[in-house]
Structure formats: structure tokens, C-alpha cells
Amino acid sequence: MEKKIKNYHIALIPDGNRRWARKRGFQPWIGHQAGAQTFSKILDKALEMRLHYFTFWGASFDNLTKRSKMEVKFLYKIMTERFKKAAGDERMHKNKVRVNVLGRWEEIAPDQTKKAIKNVIEKTKDYSKYFLTFLIGYNGTDEMISCIKNIADLVKKGSIPSDKINEKVIQENLWTNFLPPVDLVIRTGCEGDPHNSAGFMMWQTAYSQLYFTKTFFPSFSAQKFEEVIKDFERRERRMGS
């Protein structure tokens, strides 16, 4: 009998690629390359564990606009290669994985990266067994500002009265509107400083459980990922009460 899909939404913030590289005397982009390899292994584990929703913060808007041109160029190179590969990846099609990419990537990414992203989105758009969402050029503050502007436009056009703005309206106008609330946020590379960044999915994580580890992302194994999920399953969730 096929195992039941776990209707969890797991979000992963993969911090520590550059520090991992620096400790080994490598250039920062080597850490990003190692991180991409780690992600592939974790994705295998997520599918093996039958996690329904998996969201991965690939890069913030600041990551892609404020770091050195060489590092950003290499980041886009990795993204382009990985998304091209994903479009024909048997894992995506065999498991009916719908790939989505959210953020401001269309404003700033090179044409070849945008083409690769749009291609995998198109090829998987009809799948609904699993949802794999990448956040690229993403800041949670940008998402919320966009949401507020959208709602303001609806009110201005008379599509919705201002006194009818509620949680449902806000949810519908988020970039992440098709995703359920995040059950667990995993953040790697926290050296005694567990924190959020750039308002990461601020609406969707209101009641999320949190897991922080000092381990840099390239060293965060698929086995450890599984252990964290199993630990989450044993927790008692109070949902803010």
C-alpha cells in the first residue's frame, strides 16, 4: 500500500553557503555550488517522505542585487543549469511535482535564467501531487507591500469595500496565495543567532514551528532533514494559545 502524503508545508532557509566555503578557503560561489548539490539530496528525501508542500528560499532580492557581480553571475549560472535540468527531471514528472518560482526574479534575472524558470513552470503546471516552490529575488516585505497595493487598487476600483478586508482577502492577494500556512521553518547556518530575515513569508509563518541549526547548508544532510521532520511530528502544536 502506498504511503499517505503528509499534508505538511515545510519551508527551508539555506543559510551558510559562503561561510562554508570561506572556512575551506574557497570562493563563495563554490559554497553555492555545494549548496545546490545538498538541495538535490534533500529534495529526494522530501519526496521519499511524501511531504506535500516544500518551499525553498533560493535567494533574497538583496542577495541578487547587492553582492559582487561575480558571485551573482555564478548564482544565476547555477540557477539556469538547475532549472534546465529540472524541466526534464524524472523526479518531477514521475512524482507529479508542480514547480513554482516566486519573487522579483523577472525584474532582475538574465534572460536565459528567466527562460529556464518559465520552462519548468510550464512543464509542471498541471501537476498537483506535490508542490515545490522556490523563492528567488524574494523578500517577505516586498510580498506584503505588493499585497497591500493590490488590495488598495481593489478598494479604489470598488471591487471590495474597505470594511470587508479580512484574512481571506489578504491571503488571496499574496504571491504565496496558493500555499497553505507553513508548518515548520528550518533555518541552517545560525551561529548562536537564530533569526528571521527580510520578513520571510511573514503571513504564512504566523503559527509556524521553528528549527534552527548552526550547521551550514552544504553540510546539512538529507538524514538530518528527515530527523528534523520526525522531531516536528512529535511536537505539540499550540497555535499561539
Helices and strands as residue ranges (DSSP letters): E 6-13, H 17-23, H 28-48, E 51-59, H 61-66, H 69-87, H 90-94, E 97-102, H 105-108, H 111-124, E 130-136, H 140-157, G 162-164, H 167-172, E 184-187, E 209-212, G 217-219, H 222-234
